Amino acid sequence: MIMSDALKDYMRARGATPLDPKVLASHAAEMEGEVIPAIVEDIRAREELAAELRYSASSSLRFRKKRG
C-alpha cells in the first residue's frame, strides 16, 4: 500500500519519521515462527472441544429423553 502525499505531509508536520523495517524484523520473525502457530493451534483445539460438546453421547441422550 502506498501512502498518499497529503498523508505524508500530515505525518511529517506532526513529527513522524520513517520506520526502518530492520527494527521490526526480529519481531515479525517471532510472530511468524511462534506466536501465530500457537494461536492457530489454540483455535483448532477450541473448535475440536466445541464439536465434542455438540456431539457427545450425553447430550444426545438428553435430547432423546426430552423428545420421548
All heavy atoms as TSV, in Angstrom:
chain	resi	resn	atom	element	x	y	z
A	1	MET	N	N	0.853	-1.167	0.000
A	1	MET	CA	C	0.000	0.000	0.000
A	1	MET	C	C	0.906	1.239	0.000
A	1	MET	O	O	1.865	1.315	0.751
A	1	MET	CB	C	-0.904	-0.028	1.231
A	1	MET	CG	C	-1.749	1.199	1.367
A	1	MET	SD	S	-2.748	1.168	2.842
A	1	MET	CE	C	-4.287	0.717	2.123
A	2	ILE	N	N	0.594	2.180	-0.809
A	2	ILE	CA	C	1.377	3.405	-0.924
A	2	ILE	C	C	0.631	4.540	-0.241
A	2	ILE	O	O	-0.565	4.728	-0.438
A	2	ILE	CB	C	1.630	3.749	-2.404
A	2	ILE	CG1	C	2.447	2.622	-3.050
A	2	ILE	CG2	C	2.354	5.070	-2.518
A	2	ILE	CD1	C	2.634	2.802	-4.533
A	3	MET	N	N	1.374	5.283	0.581
A	3	MET	CA	C	0.774	6.395	1.313
A	3	MET	C	C	0.667	7.610	0.393
A	3	MET	O	O	1.597	7.917	-0.345
A	3	MET	CB	C	1.644	6.730	2.538
A	3	MET	CG	C	0.996	7.704	3.484
A	3	MET	SD	S	2.031	8.149	4.902
A	3	MET	CE	C	2.398	6.593	5.633
A	4	SER	N	N	-0.447	8.292	0.462
A	4	SER	CA	C	-0.646	9.480	-0.372
A	4	SER	C	C	0.275	10.605	0.095
A	4	SER	O	O	0.704	10.654	1.254
A	4	SER	CB	C	-2.096	9.947	-0.323
A	4	SER	OG	O	-2.375	10.498	0.945
A	5	ASP	N	N	0.566	11.529	-0.806
A	5	ASP	CA	C	1.429	12.664	-0.476
A	5	ASP	C	C	0.812	13.538	0.610
A	5	ASP	O	O	1.514	14.047	1.484
A	5	ASP	CB	C	1.718	13.507	-1.726
A	5	ASP	CG	C	2.615	12.766	-2.709
A	5	ASP	OD1	O	3.386	11.887	-2.261
A	5	ASP	OD2	O	2.552	13.081	-3.915
A	6	ALA	N	N	-0.499	13.700	0.580
A	6	ALA	CA	C	-1.176	14.515	1.590
A	6	ALA	C	C	-0.998	13.902	2.978
A	6	ALA	O	O	-0.740	14.607	3.956
A	6	ALA	CB	C	-2.653	14.656	1.253
A	7	LEU	N	N	-1.096	12.590	3.058
A	7	LEU	CA	C	-0.917	11.917	4.339
A	7	LEU	C	C	0.537	12.006	4.806
A	7	LEU	O	O	0.807	12.207	5.988
A	7	LEU	CB	C	-1.370	10.463	4.253
A	7	LEU	CG	C	-1.309	9.661	5.546
A	7	LEU	CD1	C	-2.100	10.337	6.658
A	7	LEU	CD2	C	-1.824	8.254	5.309
A	8	LYS	N	N	1.464	11.879	3.868
A	8	LYS	CA	C	2.886	12.026	4.213
A	8	LYS	C	C	3.156	13.418	4.774
A	8	LYS	O	O	3.856	13.562	5.788
A	8	LYS	CB	C	3.761	11.786	2.993
A	8	LYS	CG	C	3.848	10.344	2.566
A	8	LYS	CD	C	4.719	10.216	1.338
A	8	LYS	CE	C	4.683	8.828	0.769
A	8	LYS	NZ	N	5.472	8.695	-0.461
A	9	ASP	N	N	2.610	14.427	4.131
A	9	ASP	CA	C	2.785	15.802	4.617
A	9	ASP	C	C	2.186	15.959	6.007
A	9	ASP	O	O	2.780	16.598	6.882
A	9	ASP	CB	C	2.154	16.810	3.648
A	9	ASP	CG	C	2.882	16.870	2.313
A	9	ASP	OD1	O	4.055	16.450	2.256
A	9	ASP	OD2	O	2.253	17.329	1.336
A	10	TYR	N	N	1.016	15.427	6.215
A	10	TYR	CA	C	0.345	15.495	7.508
A	10	TYR	C	C	1.204	14.841	8.584
A	10	TYR	O	O	1.390	15.394	9.677
A	10	TYR	CB	C	-1.018	14.802	7.400
A	10	TYR	CG	C	-1.751	14.674	8.709
A	10	TYR	CD1	C	-2.501	15.732	9.202
A	10	TYR	CD2	C	-1.690	13.496	9.451
A	10	TYR	CE1	C	-3.181	15.622	10.405
A	10	TYR	CE2	C	-2.355	13.381	10.659
A	10	TYR	CZ	C	-3.099	14.446	11.127
A	10	TYR	OH	O	-3.758	14.332	12.322
A	11	MET	N	N	1.741	13.673	8.280
A	11	MET	CA	C	2.565	12.954	9.249
A	11	MET	C	C	3.862	13.713	9.550
A	11	MET	O	O	4.270	13.826	10.706
A	11	MET	CB	C	2.878	11.544	8.735
A	11	MET	CG	C	1.651	10.669	8.538
A	11	MET	SD	S	0.764	10.296	10.052
A	11	MET	CE	C	1.867	9.138	10.784
A	12	ARG	N	N	4.513	14.232	8.520
A	12	ARG	CA	C	5.752	14.997	8.716
A	12	ARG	C	C	5.509	16.240	9.564
A	12	ARG	O	O	6.318	16.596	10.411
A	12	ARG	CB	C	6.351	15.395	7.364
A	12	ARG	CG	C	7.303	14.366	6.822
A	12	ARG	CD	C	8.063	14.909	5.617
A	12	ARG	NE	N	7.879	13.927	4.545
A	12	ARG	CZ	C	7.171	14.094	3.452
A	12	ARG	NH1	N	6.575	15.218	3.200
A	12	ARG	NH2	N	7.060	13.126	2.572
A	13	ALA	N	N	4.378	16.914	9.347
A	13	ALA	CA	C	4.044	18.124	10.099
A	13	ALA	C	C	3.877	17.823	11.592
A	13	ALA	O	O	4.057	18.710	12.417
A	13	ALA	CB	C	2.763	18.751	9.544
A	14	ARG	N	N	3.567	16.579	11.917
A	14	ARG	CA	C	3.375	16.198	13.310
A	14	ARG	C	C	4.581	15.463	13.893
A	14	ARG	O	O	4.510	14.887	14.965
A	14	ARG	CB	C	2.122	15.354	13.450
A	14	ARG	CG	C	0.912	16.278	13.534
A	14	ARG	CD	C	-0.291	15.748	12.847
A	14	ARG	NE	N	-1.359	16.740	12.832
A	14	ARG	CZ	C	-1.471	17.692	11.926
A	14	ARG	NH1	N	-0.577	17.824	10.982
A	14	ARG	NH2	N	-2.471	18.543	11.959
A	15	GLY	N	N	5.708	15.477	13.168
A	15	GLY	CA	C	6.957	14.928	13.683
A	15	GLY	C	C	7.199	13.459	13.414
A	15	GLY	O	O	8.127	12.883	13.978
A	16	ALA	N	N	6.401	12.847	12.573
A	16	ALA	CA	C	6.602	11.433	12.265
A	16	ALA	C	C	7.846	11.254	11.406
A	16	ALA	O	O	8.179	12.105	10.583
A	16	ALA	CB	C	5.382	10.877	11.535
A	17	THR	N	N	8.534	10.155	11.627
A	17	THR	CA	C	9.713	9.821	10.816
A	17	THR	C	C	9.516	8.434	10.230
A	17	THR	O	O	8.818	7.600	10.815
A	17	THR	CB	C	10.997	9.851	11.666
A	17	THR	OG1	O	10.850	8.935	12.748
A	17	THR	CG2	C	11.276	11.235	12.206
A	18	PRO	N	N	10.138	8.148	9.102
A	18	PRO	CA	C	10.009	6.816	8.502
A	18	PRO	C	C	10.573	5.729	9.430
A	18	PRO	O	O	11.547	5.949	10.139
A	18	PRO	CB	C	10.833	6.913	7.225
A	18	PRO	CG	C	10.972	8.363	6.944
A	18	PRO	CD	C	10.930	9.047	8.272
A	19	LEU	N	N	9.975	4.579	9.399
A	19	LEU	CA	C	10.389	3.460	10.222
A	19	LEU	C	C	11.329	2.565	9.431
A	19	LEU	O	O	11.055	2.234	8.274
A	19	LEU	CB	C	9.172	2.658	10.670
A	19	LEU	CG	C	9.445	1.405	11.482
A	19	LEU	CD1	C	10.049	1.797	12.833
A	19	LEU	CD2	C	8.173	0.630	11.683
A	20	ASP	N	N	12.427	2.186	10.055
A	20	ASP	CA	C	13.370	1.264	9.430
A	20	ASP	C	C	12.805	-0.155	9.565
A	20	ASP	O	O	12.592	-0.639	10.678
A	20	ASP	CB	C	14.724	1.368	10.126
A	20	ASP	CG	C	15.779	0.466	9.502
A	20	ASP	OD1	O	15.518	-0.136	8.446
A	20	ASP	OD2	O	16.880	0.385	10.087
A	21	PRO	N	N	12.557	-0.846	8.455
A	21	PRO	CA	C	11.986	-2.205	8.525
A	21	PRO	C	C	12.855	-3.183	9.302
A	21	PRO	O	O	12.358	-4.165	9.841
A	21	PRO	CB	C	11.863	-2.633	7.068
A	21	PRO	CG	C	11.970	-1.405	6.258
A	21	PRO	CD	C	12.726	-0.402	7.073
A	22	LYS	N	N	14.148	-2.930	9.385
A	22	LYS	CA	C	15.043	-3.833	10.117
A	22	LYS	C	C	14.718	-3.859	11.604
A	22	LYS	O	O	14.974	-4.848	12.287
A	22	LYS	CB	C	16.494	-3.410	9.909
A	22	LYS	CG	C	16.965	-3.556	8.483
A	22	LYS	CD	C	18.368	-3.021	8.327
A	22	LYS	CE	C	18.767	-3.017	6.866
A	22	LYS	NZ	N	20.069	-2.360	6.668
A	23	VAL	N	N	14.151	-2.773	12.100
A	23	VAL	CA	C	13.803	-2.691	13.516
A	23	VAL	C	C	12.759	-3.748	13.875
A	23	VAL	O	O	12.807	-4.352	14.947
A	23	VAL	CB	C	13.281	-1.278	13.858
A	23	VAL	CG1	C	12.741	-1.209	15.273
A	23	VAL	CG2	C	14.368	-0.247	13.646
A	24	LEU	N	N	11.832	-3.982	12.981
A	24	LEU	CA	C	10.742	-4.923	13.253
A	24	LEU	C	C	11.012	-6.339	12.756
A	24	LEU	O	O	10.181	-7.227	12.954
A	24	LEU	CB	C	9.450	-4.415	12.631
A	24	LEU	CG	C	8.917	-3.108	13.196
A	24	LEU	CD1	C	7.665	-2.682	12.447
A	24	LEU	CD2	C	8.626	-3.230	14.667
A	25	ALA	N	N	12.155	-6.579	12.135
A	25	ALA	CA	C	12.429	-7.889	11.527
A	25	ALA	C	C	12.399	-9.016	12.552
A	25	ALA	O	O	11.781	-10.061	12.317
A	25	ALA	CB	C	13.758	-7.864	10.799
A	26	SER	N	N	13.034	-8.839	13.699
A	26	SER	CA	C	13.048	-9.915	14.694
A	26	SER	C	C	11.654	-10.131	15.280
A	26	SER	O	O	11.254	-11.270	15.541
A	26	SER	CB	C	14.056	-9.616	15.806
A	26	SER	OG	O	13.653	-8.492	16.549
A	27	HIS	N	N	10.922	-9.060	15.468
A	27	HIS	CA	C	9.554	-9.170	15.976
A	27	HIS	C	C	8.673	-9.933	14.988
A	27	HIS	O	O	7.910	-10.834	15.381
A	27	HIS	CB	C	8.977	-7.781	16.238
A	27	HIS	CG	C	7.565	-7.788	16.699
A	27	HIS	ND1	N	7.192	-8.238	17.937
A	27	HIS	CD2	C	6.425	-7.419	16.070
A	27	HIS	CE1	C	5.876	-8.142	18.052
A	27	HIS	NE2	N	5.395	-7.639	16.943
A	28	ALA	N	N	8.780	-9.598	13.720
A	28	ALA	CA	C	7.981	-10.279	12.694
A	28	ALA	C	C	8.362	-11.755	12.606
A	28	ALA	O	O	7.485	-12.618	12.461
A	28	ALA	CB	C	8.171	-9.595	11.349
A	29	ALA	N	N	9.647	-12.055	12.710
A	29	ALA	CA	C	10.091	-13.451	12.653
A	29	ALA	C	C	9.539	-14.250	13.834
A	29	ALA	O	O	9.111	-15.406	13.667
A	29	ALA	CB	C	11.611	-13.516	12.638
A	30	GLU	N	N	9.548	-13.661	15.010
A	30	GLU	CA	C	9.000	-14.343	16.187
A	30	GLU	C	C	7.496	-14.560	16.042
A	30	GLU	O	O	6.975	-15.626	16.389
A	30	GLU	CB	C	9.285	-13.532	17.444
A	30	GLU	CG	C	8.821	-14.222	18.706
A	30	GLU	CD	C	9.140	-13.426	19.956
A	30	GLU	OE1	O	9.859	-12.418	19.873
A	30	GLU	OE2	O	8.643	-13.830	21.015
A	31	MET	N	N	6.800	-13.561	15.523
A	31	MET	CA	C	5.354	-13.703	15.312
A	31	MET	C	C	5.063	-14.849	14.345
A	31	MET	O	O	4.191	-15.674	14.605
A	31	MET	CB	C	4.766	-12.399	14.768
A	31	MET	CG	C	4.783	-11.255	15.748
A	31	MET	SD	S	3.703	-11.477	17.154
A	31	MET	CE	C	2.117	-11.254	16.399
A	32	GLU	N	N	5.786	-14.902	13.243
A	32	GLU	CA	C	5.553	-15.942	12.234
A	32	GLU	C	C	5.971	-17.318	12.725
A	32	GLU	O	O	5.342	-18.314	12.385
A	32	GLU	CB	C	6.305	-15.609	10.949
A	32	GLU	CG	C	5.731	-14.433	10.195
A	32	GLU	CD	C	6.555	-14.068	8.969
A	32	GLU	OE1	O	7.470	-14.815	8.600
A	32	GLU	OE2	O	6.273	-12.998	8.391
A	33	GLY	N	N	7.033	-17.375	13.526
A	33	GLY	CA	C	7.561	-18.667	13.947
A	33	GLY	C	C	6.918	-19.251	15.184
A	33	GLY	O	O	6.818	-20.471	15.314
A	34	GLU	N	N	6.482	-18.407	16.119
A	34	GLU	CA	C	5.980	-18.914	17.390
A	34	GLU	C	C	4.562	-18.470	17.717
A	34	GLU	O	O	3.704	-19.293	18.044
A	34	GLU	CB	C	6.910	-18.457	18.528
A	34	GLU	CG	C	8.319	-19.004	18.419
A	34	GLU	CD	C	9.227	-18.468	19.499
A	34	GLU	OE1	O	8.717	-18.080	20.564
A	34	GLU	OE2	O	10.447	-18.421	19.271
A	35	VAL	N	N	4.303	-17.196	17.640
A	35	VAL	CA	C	3.036	-16.658	18.145
A	35	VAL	C	C	1.855	-17.075	17.272
A	35	VAL	O	O	0.850	-17.595	17.782
A	35	VAL	CB	C	3.117	-15.123	18.279
A	35	VAL	CG1	C	1.790	-14.548	18.719
A	35	VAL	CG2	C	4.223	-14.734	19.251
A	36	ILE	N	N	1.950	-16.857	15.989
A	36	ILE	CA	C	0.832	-17.179	15.095
A	36	ILE	C	C	0.523	-18.677	15.091
A	36	ILE	O	O	-0.642	-19.061	15.215
A	36	ILE	CB	C	1.072	-16.614	13.679
A	36	ILE	CG1	C	1.079	-15.084	13.750
A	36	ILE	CG2	C	0.035	-17.131	12.692
A	36	ILE	CD1	C	1.484	-14.397	12.479
A	37	PRO	N	N	1.531	-19.569	14.991
A	37	PRO	CA	C	1.212	-21.001	15.070
A	37	PRO	C	C	0.555	-21.398	16.398
A	37	PRO	O	O	-0.328	-22.259	16.420
A	37	PRO	CB	C	2.574	-21.685	14.902
A	37	PRO	CG	C	3.382	-20.710	14.112
A	37	PRO	CD	C	2.936	-19.365	14.606
A	38	ALA	N	N	0.949	-20.770	17.498
A	38	ALA	CA	C	0.324	-21.072	18.786
A	38	ALA	C	C	-1.134	-20.645	18.802
A	38	ALA	O	O	-1.994	-21.361	19.331
A	38	ALA	CB	C	1.096	-20.380	19.910
A	39	ILE	N	N	-1.429	-19.502	18.219
A	39	ILE	CA	C	-2.813	-19.026	18.144
A	39	ILE	C	C	-3.652	-19.968	17.293
A	39	ILE	O	O	-4.773	-20.339	17.658
A	39	ILE	CB	C	-2.869	-17.586	17.595
A	39	ILE	CG1	C	-2.257	-16.617	18.609
A	39	ILE	CG2	C	-4.303	-17.178	17.255
A	39	ILE	CD1	C	-2.038	-15.214	18.070
A	40	VAL	N	N	-3.112	-20.390	16.159
A	40	VAL	CA	C	-3.832	-21.312	15.267
A	40	VAL	C	C	-4.113	-22.625	15.991
A	40	VAL	O	O	-5.221	-23.165	15.907
A	40	VAL	CB	C	-3.028	-21.547	13.966
A	40	VAL	CG1	C	-3.614	-22.680	13.149
A	40	VAL	CG2	C	-2.971	-20.269	13.147
A	41	GLU	N	N	-3.127	-23.145	16.723
A	41	GLU	CA	C	-3.315	-24.391	17.465
A	41	GLU	C	C	-4.384	-24.231	18.546
A	41	GLU	O	O	-5.220	-25.118	18.738
A	41	GLU	CB	C	-1.996	-24.843	18.090
A	41	GLU	CG	C	-2.089	-26.156	18.819
A	41	GLU	CD	C	-2.558	-27.315	17.965
A	41	GLU	OE1	O	-2.230	-27.352	16.761
A	41	GLU	OE2	O	-3.278	-28.187	18.492
A	42	ASP	N	N	-4.389	-23.115	19.243
A	42	ASP	CA	C	-5.419	-22.861	20.258
A	42	ASP	C	C	-6.814	-22.829	19.635
A	42	ASP	O	O	-7.767	-23.389	20.192
A	42	ASP	CB	C	-5.164	-21.537	20.978
A	42	ASP	CG	C	-4.015	-21.605	21.959
A	42	ASP	OD1	O	-3.568	-22.729	22.288
A	42	ASP	OD2	O	-3.555	-20.525	22.397
A	43	ILE	N	N	-6.934	-22.175	18.485
A	43	ILE	CA	C	-8.232	-22.107	17.806
A	43	ILE	C	C	-8.697	-23.490	17.403
A	43	ILE	O	O	-9.859	-23.863	17.613
A	43	ILE	CB	C	-8.161	-21.164	16.589
A	43	ILE	CG1	C	-7.989	-19.720	17.056
A	43	ILE	CG2	C	-9.400	-21.313	15.708
A	43	ILE	CD1	C	-7.668	-18.748	15.953
A	44	ARG	N	N	-7.798	-24.301	16.846
A	44	ARG	CA	C	-8.166	-25.666	16.444
A	44	ARG	C	C	-8.607	-26.502	17.648
A	44	ARG	O	O	-9.578	-27.258	17.570
A	44	ARG	CB	C	-7.001	-26.338	15.731
A	44	ARG	CG	C	-6.791	-25.832	14.342
A	44	ARG	CD	C	-5.717	-26.604	13.627
A	44	ARG	NE	N	-5.495	-26.038	12.308
A	44	ARG	CZ	C	-4.342	-26.002	11.701
A	44	ARG	NH1	N	-3.270	-26.502	12.279
A	44	ARG	NH2	N	-4.235	-25.471	10.497
A	45	ALA	N	N	-7.874	-26.376	18.754
A	45	ALA	CA	C	-8.229	-27.140	19.949
A	45	ALA	C	C	-9.596	-26.726	20.468
A	45	ALA	O	O	-10.402	-27.576	20.863
A	45	ALA	CB	C	-7.159	-26.938	21.022
A	46	ARG	N	N	-9.891	-25.443	20.475
A	46	ARG	CA	C	-11.198	-24.975	20.950
A	46	ARG	C	C	-12.322	-25.417	20.026
A	46	ARG	O	O	-13.408	-25.771	20.480
A	46	ARG	CB	C	-11.188	-23.456	21.090
A	46	ARG	CG	C	-10.331	-23.004	22.249
A	46	ARG	CD	C	-10.223	-21.513	22.310
A	46	ARG	NE	N	-9.210	-21.124	23.267
A	46	ARG	CZ	C	-9.297	-20.084	24.056
A	46	ARG	NH1	N	-10.342	-19.286	24.000
A	46	ARG	NH2	N	-8.332	-19.800	24.897
A	47	GLU	N	N	-12.060	-25.412	18.725
A	47	GLU	CA	C	-13.079	-25.882	17.780
A	47	GLU	C	C	-13.353	-27.363	17.994
A	47	GLU	O	O	-14.499	-27.809	17.928
A	47	GLU	CB	C	-12.639	-25.622	16.345
A	47	GLU	CG	C	-12.695	-24.164	15.948
A	47	GLU	CD	C	-12.125	-23.910	14.568
A	47	GLU	OE1	O	-11.428	-24.785	14.006
A	47	GLU	OE2	O	-12.374	-22.812	14.033
A	48	GLU	N	N	-12.293	-28.120	18.256
A	48	GLU	CA	C	-12.467	-29.554	18.500
A	48	GLU	C	C	-13.260	-29.796	19.782
A	48	GLU	O	O	-14.170	-30.629	19.806
A	48	GLU	CB	C	-11.095	-30.223	18.599
A	48	GLU	CG	C	-11.164	-31.726	18.708
A	48	GLU	CD	C	-9.803	-32.366	18.688
A	48	GLU	OE1	O	-8.915	-31.876	17.967
A	48	GLU	OE2	O	-9.627	-33.355	19.410
A	49	LEU	N	N	-12.952	-29.064	20.837
A	49	LEU	CA	C	-13.706	-29.200	22.080
A	49	LEU	C	C	-15.172	-28.827	21.885
A	49	LEU	O	O	-16.066	-29.504	22.416
A	49	LEU	CB	C	-13.087	-28.330	23.168
A	49	LEU	CG	C	-11.758	-28.813	23.732
A	49	LEU	CD1	C	-11.161	-27.752	24.651
A	49	LEU	CD2	C	-11.925	-30.129	24.457
A	50	ALA	N	N	-15.421	-27.776	21.143
A	50	ALA	CA	C	-16.805	-27.365	20.886
A	50	ALA	C	C	-17.550	-28.443	20.108
A	50	ALA	O	O	-18.715	-28.740	20.404
A	50	ALA	CB	C	-16.826	-26.044	20.122
A	51	ALA	N	N	-16.876	-29.047	19.128
A	51	ALA	CA	C	-17.510	-30.113	18.349
A	51	ALA	C	C	-17.803	-31.313	19.235
A	51	ALA	O	O	-18.866	-31.933	19.121
A	51	ALA	CB	C	-16.608	-30.512	17.190
A	52	GLU	N	N	-16.877	-31.642	20.132
A	52	GLU	CA	C	-17.111	-32.763	21.035
A	52	GLU	C	C	-18.292	-32.489	21.958
A	52	GLU	O	O	-19.082	-33.389	22.252
A	52	GLU	CB	C	-15.852	-33.044	21.857
A	52	GLU	CG	C	-14.742	-33.657	21.034
A	52	GLU	CD	C	-13.443	-33.783	21.814
A	52	GLU	OE1	O	-13.405	-33.392	23.007
A	52	GLU	OE2	O	-12.473	-34.248	21.221
A	53	LEU	N	N	-18.440	-31.270	22.401
A	53	LEU	CA	C	-19.574	-30.938	23.256
A	53	LEU	C	C	-20.895	-31.040	22.511
A	53	LEU	O	O	-21.903	-31.483	23.060
A	53	LEU	CB	C	-19.415	-29.530	23.836
A	53	LEU	CG	C	-18.364	-29.374	24.919
A	53	LEU	CD1	C	-18.182	-27.902	25.267
A	53	LEU	CD2	C	-18.757	-30.163	26.152
A	54	ARG	N	N	-20.897	-30.611	21.252
A	54	ARG	CA	C	-22.130	-30.665	20.467
A	54	ARG	C	C	-22.567	-32.091	20.189
A	54	ARG	O	O	-23.755	-32.385	20.113
A	54	ARG	CB	C	-21.942	-29.930	19.142
A	54	ARG	CG	C	-21.978	-28.438	19.252
A	54	ARG	CD	C	-22.088	-27.793	17.888
A	54	ARG	NE	N	-20.975	-28.103	17.020
A	54	ARG	CZ	C	-19.868	-27.375	16.890
A	54	ARG	NH1	N	-19.710	-26.283	17.599
A	54	ARG	NH2	N	-18.921	-27.731	16.064
A	55	TYR	N	N	-21.617	-33.003	19.991
A	55	TYR	CA	C	-21.946	-34.355	19.564
A	55	TYR	C	C	-21.605	-35.411	20.603
A	55	TYR	O	O	-21.448	-36.567	20.278
A	55	TYR	CB	C	-21.224	-34.664	18.246
A	55	TYR	CG	C	-21.663	-33.740	17.152
A	55	TYR	CD1	C	-20.816	-32.753	16.673
A	55	TYR	CD2	C	-22.938	-33.818	16.623
A	55	TYR	CE1	C	-21.227	-31.884	15.677
A	55	TYR	CE2	C	-23.359	-32.946	15.631
A	55	TYR	CZ	C	-22.492	-31.993	15.167
A	55	TYR	OH	O	-22.901	-31.130	14.190
A	56	SER	N	N	-21.516	-35.032	21.857
A	56	SER	CA	C	-21.194	-36.013	22.895
A	56	SER	C	C	-22.388	-36.928	23.121
A	56	SER	O	O	-23.536	-36.573	22.876
A	56	SER	CB	C	-20.792	-35.309	24.181
A	56	SER	OG	O	-21.914	-34.671	24.748
A	57	ALA	N	N	-22.113	-38.118	23.641
A	57	ALA	CA	C	-23.174	-39.105	23.883
A	57	ALA	C	C	-24.162	-38.595	24.919
A	57	ALA	O	O	-25.373	-38.802	24.796
A	57	ALA	CB	C	-22.558	-40.412	24.336
A	58	SER	N	N	-23.677	-37.927	25.946
A	58	SER	CA	C	-24.589	-37.473	26.998
A	58	SER	C	C	-25.579	-36.434	26.478
A	58	SER	O	O	-26.746	-36.452	26.848
A	58	SER	CB	C	-23.803	-36.911	28.182
A	58	SER	OG	O	-23.045	-35.795	27.776
A	59	SER	N	N	-25.133	-35.541	25.611
A	59	SER	CA	C	-26.074	-34.549	25.092
A	59	SER	C	C	-27.074	-35.202	24.154
A	59	SER	O	O	-28.235	-34.803	24.103
A	59	SER	CB	C	-25.332	-33.407	24.383
A	59	SER	OG	O	-24.707	-33.872	23.213
A	60	SER	N	N	-26.680	-36.240	23.443
A	60	SER	CA	C	-27.617	-36.955	22.571
A	60	SER	C	C	-28.680	-37.654	23.396
A	60	SER	O	O	-29.855	-37.679	23.041
A	60	SER	CB	C	-26.871	-37.976	21.706
A	60	SER	OG	O	-25.993	-37.322	20.841
A	61	LEU	N	N	-28.266	-38.244	24.529
A	61	LEU	CA	C	-29.232	-38.919	25.384
A	61	LEU	C	C	-30.213	-37.933	25.996
A	61	LEU	O	O	-31.406	-38.215	26.090
A	61	LEU	CB	C	-28.494	-39.690	26.489
A	61	LEU	CG	C	-27.703	-40.909	26.028
A	61	LEU	CD1	C	-26.900	-41.484	27.190
A	61	LEU	CD2	C	-28.622	-41.958	25.439
A	62	ARG	N	N	-29.730	-36.773	26.420
A	62	ARG	CA	C	-30.626	-35.762	26.983
A	62	ARG	C	C	-31.661	-35.343	25.954
A	62	ARG	O	O	-32.826	-35.171	26.256
A	62	ARG	CB	C	-29.829	-34.542	27.445
A	62	ARG	CG	C	-29.130	-34.725	28.753
A	62	ARG	CD	C	-28.660	-33.385	29.296
A	62	ARG	NE	N	-27.954	-32.602	28.307
A	62	ARG	CZ	C	-26.638	-32.419	28.295
A	62	ARG	NH1	N	-25.876	-32.950	29.215
A	62	ARG	NH2	N	-26.078	-31.683	27.362
A	63	PHE	N	N	-31.227	-35.174	24.713
A	63	PHE	CA	C	-32.138	-34.752	23.662
A	63	PHE	C	C	-33.208	-35.813	23.431
A	63	PHE	O	O	-34.388	-35.504	23.299
A	63	PHE	CB	C	-31.356	-34.472	22.377
A	63	PHE	CG	C	-32.223	-34.012	21.250
A	63	PHE	CD1	C	-32.784	-32.744	21.258
A	63	PHE	CD2	C	-32.487	-34.839	20.177
A	63	PHE	CE1	C	-33.598	-32.308	20.215
A	63	PHE	CE2	C	-33.295	-34.411	19.136
A	63	PHE	CZ	C	-33.844	-33.152	19.158
A	64	ARG	N	N	-32.815	-37.078	23.413
A	64	ARG	CA	C	-33.781	-38.163	23.191
A	64	ARG	C	C	-34.798	-38.234	24.325
A	64	ARG	O	O	-35.966	-38.495	24.112
A	64	ARG	CB	C	-33.045	-39.501	23.057
A	64	ARG	CG	C	-32.372	-39.655	21.733
A	64	ARG	CD	C	-31.833	-41.055	21.580
A	64	ARG	NE	N	-30.694	-40.992	20.666
A	64	ARG	CZ	C	-29.622	-41.715	20.767
A	64	ARG	NH1	N	-29.507	-42.605	21.718
A	64	ARG	NH2	N	-28.655	-41.602	19.897
A	65	LYS	N	N	-34.332	-38.029	25.564
A	65	LYS	CA	C	-35.232	-38.086	26.711
A	65	LYS	C	C	-36.293	-36.987	26.639
A	65	LYS	O	O	-37.439	-37.215	26.985
A	65	LYS	CB	C	-34.452	-37.976	28.012
A	65	LYS	CG	C	-33.642	-39.202	28.336
A	65	LYS	CD	C	-32.867	-39.016	29.636
A	65	LYS	CE	C	-31.984	-40.185	29.917
A	65	LYS	NZ	N	-31.167	-39.985	31.130
A	66	LYS	N	N	-35.902	-35.809	26.190
A	66	LYS	CA	C	-36.850	-34.704	26.097
A	66	LYS	C	C	-37.903	-34.976	25.025
A	66	LYS	O	O	-39.040	-34.602	25.160
A	66	LYS	CB	C	-36.112	-33.401	25.775
A	66	LYS	CG	C	-35.324	-32.858	26.934
A	66	LYS	CD	C	-34.633	-31.572	26.538
A	66	LYS	CE	C	-33.762	-31.068	27.661
A	66	LYS	NZ	N	-33.044	-29.848	27.304
A	67	ARG	N	N	-37.489	-35.594	23.914
A	67	ARG	CA	C	-38.430	-35.843	22.823
A	67	ARG	C	C	-39.374	-36.989	23.160
A	67	ARG	O	O	-40.522	-36.983	22.741
A	67	ARG	CB	C	-37.664	-36.197	21.545
A	67	ARG	CG	C	-36.922	-35.018	20.978
A	67	ARG	CD	C	-36.184	-35.380	19.736
A	67	ARG	NE	N	-37.155	-35.652	18.678
A	67	ARG	CZ	C	-36.865	-36.299	17.561
A	67	ARG	NH1	N	-35.663	-36.736	17.352
A	67	ARG	NH2	N	-37.775	-36.495	16.646
A	68	GLY	N	N	-38.888	-38.002	23.832
A	68	GLY	CA	C	-39.681	-39.197	24.040
A	68	GLY	C	C	-40.354	-39.215	25.319
A	68	GLY	O	O	-41.392	-39.240	25.738
